[in-house]
Amino acid sequence: FKKLRIVYGDDEYGRLYGAVGDIELMSLKMGFEIVSNTNVKETVSSNTVDLYLSALKDVCSKADAVYIGASTAVTEYDIMPQIVKIIQDAGIPSFALEGDIRVKAGILMGVSSLETEKIGIYNAEKIAAILYGEVPRLLEQEFTGVPSIALNMDMADKIGLDLPLATLATVDQLYGEKIR
């Protein structure tokens, strides 16, 4: 894709929940443009869902691909069916911060919870070493875990995405009716 569309609240929480800083860094490294809609609320209110879905429809109507971050509307309300419908109708690839939870719900691709477990183990090993007397600043600080990628084959089929075998070979978790 040339343009990645994102929806987030343009405040400290919205940027954090949406991992906007990481997306901006990746766009510089990979050369894609970010197009955003920040007309959402990162608070629980009567119009949180409506604002989010409206912003998502807006970005999807202009998108090559869309990224679904951990917005309040997404995490606090049961709106994944509406989100997936909007993305499916737009016929575009979708990526999610919250990995296999969102991929199971219909998002095309995300980093799975297995990666979260790897990070937890990494941190636990560092904490244990410190508790046993290691000097924190002398511990190796490079995380070498490989992300576990989740992919929804049904969504790939619905948007007409023909995935190369090389891509499928790198996926750790496949979801969809055809997989079962």
C-alpha positions as CSV (number, residue, x, y, z in Angstrom):
1,F,0.0,0.0,0.0
2,K,1.0,3.6,-0.5
3,K,-1.3,5.2,2.0
4,L,-2.2,3.7,5.4
5,R,-5.3,5.1,7.0
6,I,-5.7,5.3,10.7
7,V,-8.4,6.6,13.2
8,Y,-7.3,7.8,16.6
9,G,-8.1,10.6,19.1
10,D,-5.5,13.3,18.6
11,D,-4.4,13.5,22.3
12,E,-1.9,11.7,24.5
13,Y,-4.2,8.7,25.1
14,G,-5.4,8.4,21.5
15,R,-1.8,8.5,20.2
16,L,-0.7,5.9,22.8
17,Y,-3.7,3.6,22.3
18,G,-3.3,3.7,18.5
19,A,0.5,3.2,18.6
20,V,0.7,6.3,16.3
21,G,4.4,7.0,17.1
22,D,5.3,3.4,16.0
23,I,3.2,3.8,12.8
24,E,4.9,7.2,12.0
25,L,8.3,5.6,12.5
26,M,7.4,2.7,10.2
27,S,6.1,5.0,7.6
28,L,9.4,6.8,7.5
29,K,11.3,3.5,7.2
30,M,9.0,1.9,4.6
31,G,8.0,5.0,2.6
32,F,4.2,5.0,3.0
33,E,2.0,7.9,3.7
34,I,-0.2,8.1,6.8
35,V,-3.7,9.6,6.4
36,S,-5.6,10.0,9.6
37,N,-9.0,11.0,10.9
38,T,-8.8,12.2,14.5
39,N,-12.5,13.2,14.8
40,V,-13.0,10.6,17.6
41,K,-13.3,10.5,21.4
42,E,-11.0,8.4,23.6
43,T,-13.6,8.6,26.4
44,V,-16.7,6.6,27.1
45,S,-19.6,8.8,26.0
46,S,-22.9,8.6,24.1
47,N,-21.3,9.5,20.8
48,T,-17.9,7.6,21.1
49,V,-19.1,4.7,18.8
50,D,-20.8,7.0,16.2
51,L,-17.8,9.2,15.9
52,Y,-15.4,6.3,15.5
53,L,-17.5,4.4,12.9
54,S,-18.0,7.7,10.9
55,A,-14.3,8.3,11.0
56,L,-13.6,4.7,9.9
57,K,-16.0,5.0,7.0
58,D,-14.3,8.2,5.9
59,V,-10.8,6.7,5.9
60,C,-11.8,3.4,4.4
61,S,-13.5,5.3,1.5
62,K,-10.0,6.7,0.6
63,A,-7.7,3.9,1.7
64,D,-5.2,1.5,0.3
65,A,-5.1,-0.2,3.7
66,V,-6.4,0.6,7.3
67,Y,-4.9,0.1,10.7
68,I,-7.1,-0.5,13.7
69,G,-5.5,0.6,16.9
70,A,-6.8,0.1,20.5
71,S,-9.2,3.0,20.5
72,T,-11.7,3.4,23.3
73,A,-14.5,2.8,20.8
74,V,-12.9,-0.5,19.8
75,T,-11.9,-1.8,23.2
76,E,-14.9,-0.6,25.3
77,Y,-17.8,-1.4,23.0
78,D,-18.7,-4.5,21.0
79,I,-18.4,-2.9,17.5
80,M,-16.0,-5.3,15.7
81,P,-18.9,-6.6,13.5
82,Q,-19.5,-3.0,12.3
83,I,-15.8,-2.4,11.9
84,V,-15.3,-5.6,9.9
85,K,-18.3,-4.8,7.6
86,I,-16.9,-1.3,6.8
87,I,-13.5,-2.7,6.0
88,Q,-15.0,-5.6,4.0
89,D,-17.3,-3.2,2.0
90,A,-14.2,-1.1,1.2
91,G,-12.3,-4.1,0.0
92,I,-9.0,-3.1,1.6
93,P,-6.4,-4.9,3.7
94,S,-6.7,-4.3,7.5
95,F,-4.1,-4.6,10.3
96,A,-4.7,-4.5,14.0
97,L,-2.7,-3.7,17.1
98,E,-4.5,-6.3,19.2
99,G,-3.5,-9.3,17.2
100,D,-5.4,-12.5,17.2
101,I,-8.3,-11.1,19.1
102,R,-9.0,-8.8,16.2
103,V,-8.0,-11.2,13.5
104,K,-10.5,-13.8,14.9
105,A,-13.2,-11.1,14.7
106,G,-12.4,-10.4,11.0
107,I,-9.4,-8.1,10.7
108,L,-7.0,-9.4,8.0
109,M,-3.7,-9.4,9.9
110,G,-2.2,-8.6,13.3
111,V,0.6,-9.5,15.7
112,S,-0.8,-12.3,17.8
113,S,-0.9,-12.6,21.6
114,L,1.9,-15.1,21.4
115,E,4.2,-12.1,20.9
116,T,2.8,-10.6,24.1
117,E,3.7,-13.8,25.9
118,K,7.2,-13.6,24.6
119,I,7.6,-10.0,25.8
120,G,6.3,-11.1,29.2
121,I,8.8,-14.0,29.4
122,Y,11.6,-11.6,28.3
123,N,10.6,-9.1,31.1
124,A,10.2,-11.9,33.7
125,E,13.7,-13.2,32.9
126,K,15.2,-9.6,33.3
127,I,13.3,-9.1,36.6
128,A,14.5,-12.5,37.9
129,A,18.1,-11.7,37.0
130,I,17.9,-8.4,38.8
131,L,16.4,-10.0,41.9
132,Y,19.3,-12.5,41.9
133,G,21.8,-9.7,42.0
134,E,22.5,-8.8,38.3
135,V,23.1,-5.1,37.7
136,P,20.2,-3.8,35.5
137,R,22.4,-1.7,33.3
138,L,24.7,-4.7,32.5
139,L,21.9,-7.0,31.4
140,E,21.5,-7.5,27.6
141,Q,18.6,-5.4,26.6
142,E,17.9,-6.6,23.1
143,F,14.6,-8.4,22.6
144,T,15.1,-11.0,19.9
145,G,11.6,-12.5,19.8
146,V,10.1,-13.0,16.4
147,P,6.5,-11.6,16.1
148,S,3.8,-14.3,15.8
149,I,1.6,-13.2,12.9
150,A,-2.1,-14.0,12.7
151,L,-4.0,-13.9,9.4
152,N,-7.8,-14.2,8.6
153,M,-8.2,-16.2,5.4
154,D,-11.9,-15.4,5.1
155,M,-11.2,-11.7,5.1
156,A,-8.4,-12.2,2.5
157,D,-10.9,-14.0,0.3
158,K,-13.7,-11.4,0.8
159,I,-11.5,-8.5,-0.3
160,G,-10.0,-10.5,-3.1
161,L,-6.4,-10.6,-1.7
162,D,-4.4,-13.5,-3.3
163,L,-1.7,-14.1,-0.8
164,P,1.6,-15.6,-2.1
165,L,2.7,-18.9,-0.6
166,A,5.8,-17.2,0.8
167,T,3.6,-14.9,2.9
168,L,1.4,-17.8,4.1
169,A,4.5,-19.8,5.1
170,T,5.5,-17.0,7.5
171,V,2.1,-16.8,9.3
172,D,1.9,-18.5,12.7
173,Q,-1.9,-18.5,13.1
174,L,-4.5,-18.8,10.4
175,Y,-8.2,-18.1,11.1
176,G,-11.3,-18.5,9.1
177,E,-14.0,-21.0,8.1
178,K,-11.8,-22.6,5.5
179,I,-9.2,-23.3,8.0
180,R,-11.4,-25.3,10.5
